[in-house]
Amino acid sequence: MLLRALSFAWMLFSCDSSRQSNDESYTNNDSCQRETVVVIDSYAVKSLSPTPRIERIEYNVGEGDSIVYNMLENMTVDDVYDYYEGLDHAGFAYSDLNFRIKYTDFAMEIFEEALRRRNYKKPTEAEVKEGFLNFFGVDIDAPNKELYAYGLGRYVSDKNDVEGRKAQEDFMTNGKTTFSESFIYNEEGGFVVWNPELYGVMYVVGSYVDVSDGNSLVKKGDTVAYNITHGQIDFIMELSDLIFYADKSTVDIYKFGDESFWEDLCLKYDFDRVDEVNRLVLKEKSDFWSKSSYYEGNEEKIGYENLFFRHLPNGRLKIRDGLLAYYCEHWYDSSDGFNAYCTSIVSSLRGKTPVYLSEYSLEERMKIATYIAYYREIFIPSNPFTSFYSELKENPSFVQFIETNDYFGLEGLKEIVDKYK
């Protein structure tokens, strides 16, 4: 039974002596470590039939968990019922657009209030700007239209901003990277969310189910409750701290517990300054390398495509030199086909351009070849990049290109070029 999409949880009882109402929170003590919750089929909620299908589950409240009642006055019990009833089988991101708009607005308010109660430090404007530049390489002050192309955005909560809200709605449905798969900054609360889902964050207390009568619903609850120590709140705090405050070279990747999160962060947002993140990405690619062919004409895409370099949405070339350096220093394996791939890039400077490089201009390929040669020379001296050395000797325009671009600021590159040209 797919409870996530078609269910709703009511708390039947809790430690009433520990509970305080009117925007107060409580933390369960050792005498109350568990609250019983029932899950009721969504169609039963709609019809309130005498004997709805009910499955009992246990809601474990840990020592540090806290519930806040009536935290958001705008949300009613019926809103909570409708939320759990209206969720799509596949999750919030696939629900009806109007449904997503309504509950994303609620989510942003709830998250802001929960973070305030959790003593989250709201960043300054300067910290936000610096954080986005360092983490995503993008100016957060850019128009949302530009940010959306990067899978980023500023949340438009003002319903009077008709144009901004309409663009945001379009992004929820038509964006190349969907809204729910993007990092969205909430200016009011100063936090970043990814997939702003409320599942499990909010509950209704006060319901009564008659277990002796087939678990029939006797009374609908009348109080909304929010778990401000829910994992979603933790994730938002940790993500925002990571972007705005953390030393990006020493982040703890296991805090987030999902390798795909970090892989996406590298491949979609070019976050390649942490060795462990680079290792995860290369590990994911390694199986593909063993099966790929590096001969042009083979329809199978090679495993290095868009790995070490790509085009940004604005058309600029982006070289993930952090990932490239990590590969050359820690991952290089002559059997991976990396040598053949590097040679094909250099060969394209004066010869035929392979299909997998056709979208890159000559100047871009010269820059790519230079970066690859630089890190190979530093970290794989035992495997000389002979085709690059030959190109330096035989192609004066290539040398001139490197010199004109001041060796791309790569320390020691001048000595390498002078040695082989």
C-alpha positions in Angstrom: 0.0 0.0 0.0 1.6 3.2 -1.0 1.1 5.2 2.2 3.2 8.2 1.0 0.8 9.1 -1.7 -2.6 8.1 -0.4 -2.5 8.4 3.4 -2.8 10.8 6.3 -1.5 10.5 9.8 -3.4 11.5 12.9 -1.8 11.4 16.3 -4.3 9.6 18.7 -2.6 10.4 21.9 0.5 11.9 23.4 1.8 12.9 26.8 -0.8 15.5 27.5 0.9 16.6 30.7 3.9 17.6 28.6 2.0 19.4 25.9 1.5 23.1 25.8 -0.8 24.9 23.3 -0.9 28.3 21.7 2.4 28.2 19.8 4.4 26.5 22.5 6.5 23.4 22.0 7.3 20.3 24.0 9.9 17.7 24.1 9.1 14.2 25.1 10.8 12.9 28.2 11.8 9.3 29.0 8.3 8.5 30.2 6.8 9.2 26.8 9.0 8.0 24.0 6.3 6.9 21.5 3.1 8.3 20.0 0.6 6.1 18.3 -0.4 7.2 14.8 -3.0 5.8 12.5 -2.9 6.0 8.7 -6.2 6.4 7.0 -6.8 5.9 3.2 -7.3 9.2 1.5 -10.6 8.2 0.0 -11.9 7.4 3.4 -11.0 11.0 4.4 -13.1 12.3 1.6 -16.2 10.3 2.3 -15.7 9.8 6.1 -17.3 6.4 5.7 -18.2 4.4 8.9 -15.5 1.9 8.4 -12.5 3.4 6.6 -9.5 1.3 5.9 -6.9 2.0 8.6 -3.4 0.7 9.1 -1.7 1.3 12.4 1.8 2.5 12.4 4.1 3.7 15.1 5.4 7.3 15.1 8.6 7.3 17.2 9.4 10.5 18.9 13.0 10.7 19.9 14.4 12.5 22.9 15.2 15.6 20.9 12.0 15.8 18.9 9.5 18.6 19.5 6.0 19.3 18.2 4.7 22.9 17.9 0.9 23.5 17.9 -0.8 26.2 15.9 2.5 27.5 14.6 0.9 28.7 11.4 -2.5 30.2 11.8 -3.2 30.3 8.1 -3.2 26.5 7.8 -6.3 24.8 8.9 -7.0 21.2 9.7 -8.8 20.8 6.4 -5.7 22.0 4.6 -3.7 19.3 6.3 -6.3 16.7 5.3 -6.3 17.9 1.7 -2.5 17.9 1.6 -2.2 14.2 2.4 -5.2 13.3 0.3 -4.1 15.2 -2.7 -0.5 14.0 -3.0 0.3 12.2 -6.2 1.4 8.6 -6.0 4.8 9.6 -7.3 5.2 12.4 -4.7 4.7 16.1 -4.3 6.6 17.1 -7.5 4.0 15.3 -9.6 0.9 16.6 -7.9 -1.5 19.0 -9.6 0.0 22.5 -10.2 -2.5 24.4 -8.1 -1.9 21.9 -5.3 1.9 22.5 -5.5 1.5 26.2 -5.6 -0.7 26.3 -2.5 1.4 23.9 -0.4 4.8 25.3 -1.5 3.6 28.7 -0.1 2.6 27.0 3.1 5.9 25.1 3.2 8.0 28.2 2.9 6.1 29.8 5.8 6.4 26.7 7.9 10.1 26.3 7.2 10.8 29.9 8.0 9.0 29.7 11.3 10.6 26.3 12.2 14.1 27.5 11.4 13.5 30.6 13.6 12.5 28.4 16.4 15.5 26.2 15.8 17.7 29.4 16.2 18.9 29.2 12.6 21.2 32.1 11.8 19.8 34.1 8.9 22.7 35.2 6.5 23.4 38.8 5.6 22.9 39.9 2.0 26.7 39.8 1.5 26.8 36.2 2.8 24.1 35.1 0.5 25.7 36.7 -2.5 29.1 35.2 -1.6 27.6 31.8 -0.8 25.9 31.4 -4.1 29.0 32.6 -6.1 31.3 30.2 -4.2 28.9 27.3 -4.3 27.1 27.6 -7.6 29.2 30.1 -9.5 26.1 32.2 -10.0 25.0 35.7 -8.9 21.8 35.2 -6.8 20.8 38.8 -7.8 20.4 37.8 -11.4 16.8 37.8 -12.8 14.9 34.6 -12.0 14.6 33.9 -15.7 18.4 33.5 -15.8 18.6 31.5 -12.5 16.0 29.1 -13.6 18.2 27.9 -16.5 20.8 26.9 -13.9 18.3 25.0 -11.7 18.3 27.9 -9.2 15.8 30.5 -8.2 14.6 33.0 -5.6 11.1 32.1 -4.3 8.4 34.6 -5.2 6.1 34.6 -2.2 4.4 38.0 -2.9 1.1 37.2 -4.6 0.9 40.7 -5.8 3.9 40.1 -8.0 1.8 38.7 -10.8 4.6 38.5 -13.4 7.0 36.9 -11.0 4.4 34.3 -9.7 3.5 33.4 -13.3 7.1 32.8 -14.3 7.5 30.7 -11.2 4.5 28.6 -12.1 5.8 28.1 -15.6 9.1 27.0 -14.1 7.2 24.4 -11.9 5.9 22.8 -15.1 8.1 23.8 -18.1 11.6 24.3 -16.8 14.5 22.3 -18.3 15.3 21.6 -14.6 12.0 21.4 -12.7 11.3 23.5 -9.7 11.3 20.5 -7.3 14.8 19.5 -8.6 16.2 23.0 -8.1 17.8 24.9 -5.2 15.4 27.7 -4.3 16.4 30.6 -2.1 13.8 32.0 0.3 14.8 35.6 1.0 12.4 36.2 3.9 13.9 33.3 5.9 17.4 33.4 4.4 17.4 29.7 3.7 17.7 27.4 0.6 15.3 24.5 0.0 15.4 21.6 -2.4 12.0 20.0 -3.1 10.0 21.8 -0.5 7.8 18.9 0.7 5.8 18.9 3.9 5.2 15.1 4.2 5.6 14.1 7.8 6.2 17.7 9.0 2.6 18.5 9.8 -0.1 16.5 11.6 -3.6 16.7 12.9 -4.1 15.9 16.6 -7.4 15.2 18.3 -8.7 12.5 16.1 -10.4 9.4 17.6 -10.5 6.0 16.1 -12.5 3.1 17.5 -10.2 0.2 17.3 -12.9 -2.3 18.4 -15.1 -1.2 15.6 -12.8 -2.0 12.7 -10.7 1.1 13.4 -13.6 3.4 12.3 -13.1 7.1 12.4 -15.2 8.6 15.2 -13.9 12.1 15.4 -11.8 14.3 13.1 -9.0 16.1 14.7 -9.2 19.8 15.3 -5.6 20.9 15.9 -2.7 21.3 13.5 0.8 20.2 14.8 4.2 20.6 13.3 7.3 18.6 14.0 10.0 21.3 14.0 12.8 18.7 14.4 11.7 16.7 11.3 14.4 15.5 8.9 13.3 18.0 6.3 13.9 20.9 8.6 17.3 19.4 9.5 18.1 19.1 5.8 17.2 22.7 5.1 19.4 23.9 8.0 22.4 21.8 7.0 22.1 22.8 3.3 21.8 26.5 4.1 24.7 26.3 6.5 26.8 24.5 3.9 26.1 27.1 1.2 26.4 30.2 3.4 28.8 29.4 6.2 30.8 26.1 5.8 34.3 25.7 4.6 33.6 24.1 1.2 36.7 22.0 1.3 35.9 20.3 4.5 32.2 19.5 4.2 30.8 16.3 5.7 29.1 14.6 2.8 27.6 12.0 4.9 25.4 14.5 6.7 23.0 14.3 3.8 23.1 10.6 3.5 22.4 10.4 -0.3 25.2 10.0 -2.7 23.0 11.0 -5.7 22.6 14.5 -4.0 26.4 15.1 -4.3 26.7 13.6 -7.7 24.0 16.0 -9.0 25.7 18.8 -7.2 28.9 18.2 -9.1 27.4 17.3 -12.5 24.6 19.9 -12.5 26.2 22.7 -10.4 29.9 22.1 -10.9 30.6 21.5 -7.2 34.0 19.8 -7.6 36.2 21.2 -4.7 35.7 18.3 -2.3 37.6 15.1 -2.9 35.0 12.8 -1.6 32.4 14.3 -3.9 34.7 13.8 -6.9 35.3 10.2 -5.8 31.5 9.5 -5.8 31.1 11.0 -9.3 34.0 9.0 -10.7 32.8 5.9 -9.0 29.4 6.3 -10.7 31.1 6.8 -14.1 33.5 3.9 -13.8 31.1 1.1 -14.8 30.3 3.1 -17.9 33.9 3.5 -18.9 34.4 -0.3 -18.9 31.7 -0.7 -21.5 32.3 2.3 -23.7 34.0 2.4 -27.1 36.2 5.3 -27.9 36.0 4.9 -31.7 34.1 7.5 -33.6 31.1 6.0 -35.3 30.1 4.0 -32.3 26.7 5.3 -31.3 27.3 4.7 -27.6 28.3 7.9 -25.9 31.6 7.9 -24.2 31.8 8.0 -20.5 33.7 11.3 -20.4 31.2 13.3 -22.2 30.2 16.4 -20.2 32.3 15.1 -17.3 35.3 17.3 -17.1 33.9 20.2 -19.1 30.5 21.4 -20.4 28.6 24.5 -21.6 26.8 26.5 -19.0 23.3 27.7 -19.8 24.7 31.1 -20.9 26.9 29.3 -23.5 30.2 29.8 -21.7 32.7 26.9 -21.4 33.0 25.5 -17.9 36.0 23.2 -17.0 35.6 21.2 -13.8 39.3 21.4 -13.1 38.8 20.2 -9.5 37.3 17.0 -10.8 39.9 16.7 -13.6 42.8 17.2 -11.1 41.3 14.6 -8.7 41.0 12.1 -11.6 44.6 12.6 -12.7 45.9 12.4 -9.1 43.7 9.6 -7.6 41.8 7.8 -10.3 43.8 7.5 -13.5 43.8 4.0 -15.0 45.3 3.5 -18.4 42.5 1.0 -19.2 39.8 3.6 -18.8 40.3 5.0 -22.2 41.4 8.3 -20.8 44.5 8.4 -23.0 42.6 7.8 -26.2 40.1 10.5 -25.1 42.8 13.1 -24.5 44.5 12.3 -27.8 41.2 12.8 -29.7 40.9 16.3 -28.2 44.3 17.3 -29.3 43.9 15.7 -32.7 40.7 17.8 -33.3 42.7 21.0 -33.2 44.0 20.4 -36.7 42.1 17.3 -37.8 38.6 15.9 -37.8 36.4 16.8 -34.8 34.8 13.8 -33.1 31.0 13.8 -32.7 31.3 14.1 -28.9 33.3 17.4 -29.3 31.3 18.9 -32.2 29.6 21.5 -30.0 32.9 22.9 -28.8 34.7 25.6 -30.9 38.3 25.4 -31.8 39.3 27.9 -29.1 37.3 25.9 -26.5 39.0 22.7 -27.6 42.4 24.4 -27.3 41.6 25.5 -23.8 40.3 22.0 -22.8 43.4 20.3 -24.2 45.6 22.7 -22.3 43.9 22.0 -19.0 44.0 18.3 -19.5 47.7 18.4 -20.4 48.5 20.6 -17.4 47.0 18.2 -14.9 48.4 15.1 -16.7 51.9 16.6 -16.5 51.5 17.3 -12.8 49.9 14.1 -11.6 50.6 11.5 -14.2 54.3 12.2 -15.2 54.7 8.5 -15.8 52.3 8.6 -18.8 53.6 11.4 -21.1 51.0 13.2 -23.2 53.0 12.9 -26.4 50.3 14.2 -28.7 50.1 17.5 -26.7 53.9 17.9 -26.9 53.8 17.3 -30.6 51.0 19.9 -31.0 53.1 22.5 -29.2 56.0 21.9 -31.6 54.0 21.8 -34.8 51.2 24.3 -34.1 52.5 27.8 -33.4 48.9 29.2 -33.2 48.2 26.8 -30.4 51.2 28.1 -28.4 50.2 31.7 -29.2 46.6 31.0 -27.9 48.0 29.7 -24.6 50.4 32.6 -24.2 47.8 35.2 -25.2 45.5 33.9 -22.4 48.3 34.3 -19.9 48.5 30.5 -19.4 45.0 30.5 -17.9 46.5 31.4 -14.5 47.8 27.8 -14.1 50.9 27.8 -12.0 53.8 26.1 -13.8 52.1 25.9 -17.2 54.5 28.4 -18.8 57.4 26.1 -17.9 55.6 23.1 -19.4 54.9 25.0 -22.7 58.4 26.4 -22.9 59.8 22.9 -22.4 58.0 21.3 -25.3 57.3 24.0 -27.8 
